[in-house]
Amino acid sequence: MLSIKTEKEVMKMRKAGLLTWAAHELVRSIIRPGMTTRELDAEVEKLFLRNYAIGMFKGVKGRVPFPSVTCISINEQVVHGIPGEREIKEGDIVSVDTGCKIDGWCGDAAYSNLVGEASEQAKKLVKVTRETLYLAIEKLKTARYWSDVAREMQKHVRQNGFSVVESFVGHGIGRSMHEDPQVPNFIYAEFLRREDFQIKPGLVIAIEPMVNVGGKRVKQLNDFWTVTTSDGSLSAHEEHTVAITKSGPFVLTGPPETEEERSLVDQFYSRYRSK
């Protein structure tokens, strides 16, 4: 069953979305060569804690509970990278995925950062992955079913010579980080037959294409979380939480649009900087 949110509930989700956006802006402002992924994660956690938000990723159940508020995946790492002592280097693709819960409502987003002067291949990969996400958001304006969107996402990635990761998909989101429906970035028979869903007001989904330079196959490392490309090729990950409204898609994890929202973001950063 799809969880349909009211307009009031969507606006409650916007607060978590804005703090998630602010977390990514913070990452972009401080990320640098020589910094460890653990240091980056610590700053995002401080931002969340000082704004009375729950970092949704920390403690997620698995064979080992996830230990951090961010997933930080570098270069060949696709998703679920555990922050640690790995140092960020010039030219790296650093994909940061994070989300938070405020007043019982969730926001979730991912952004692939190019650190310093990256290779042309890395630049193209991140560009195409980001284009694929925003193509999906644009298609939501006219699509009747999610399959109409996913088909165009898959087509765009393949036309650029890359592969869509099929082992992970997007998801519904609301009071829980993961709700129905499953939101794939590609088309497959079972989805078309049984799992496709209608695009209608009140639907809130996290759209998150993961794109590889090489093949689509991935493997999990022995930390039980980090997923890498099977062939060692570069990967990128982009994500936004998007609500379908009567006037079209609303990117809940996008930048502030009103004076009230800008003031709220200023408060987020003020609390983060407070001693």
HELIX and SHEET records of a PDB file:
HELIX    1   1 GLU A    7  ILE A   30  1                                  24    
HELIX    2   2 THR A   37  ARG A   50  1                                  14    
HELIX    3   3 GLU A  120  LYS A  139  1                                  20    
HELIX    4   4 TRP A  146  GLN A  159  1                                  14    
HELIX    5   5 ALA A  189  GLU A  190  1                                   2    
HELIX    6   6 PHE A  191  GLU A  195  3                                   5    
HELIX    7   7 GLU A  259  ARG A  273  1                                  15    
SHEET    1   A 3 ILE A  54  GLY A  55  0                                        
SHEET    2   A 3 ILE A  93  ILE A 102 -1                                        
SHEET    3   A 3 THR A  70  ILE A  74 -1                                        
SHEET    1   B 3 ILE A  54  GLY A  55  0                                        
SHEET    2   B 3 ILE A  93  ILE A 102 -1                                        
SHEET    3   B 3 TRP A 105  LEU A 114 -1                                        
SHEET    1   C 3 GLN A  77  VAL A  79  0                                        
SHEET    2   C 3 VAL A 227  THR A 229 -1                                        
SHEET    3   C 3 VAL A 218  GLN A 220 -1                                        
SHEET    1   D 3 SER A 163  VAL A 164  0                                        
SHEET    2   D 3 MET A 210  ASN A 212 -1                                        
SHEET    3   D 3 SER A 235  HIS A 237 -1                                        
SHEET    1   E 5 GLU A 179  VAL A 183  0                                        
SHEET    2   E 5 GLY A 170  GLY A 172 -1                                        
SHEET    3   E 5 VAL A 204  ILE A 207 -1                                        
SHEET    4   E 5 HIS A 240  THR A 245 -1                                        
SHEET    5   E 5 GLY A 248  VAL A 251 -1                                        
END                                                                             
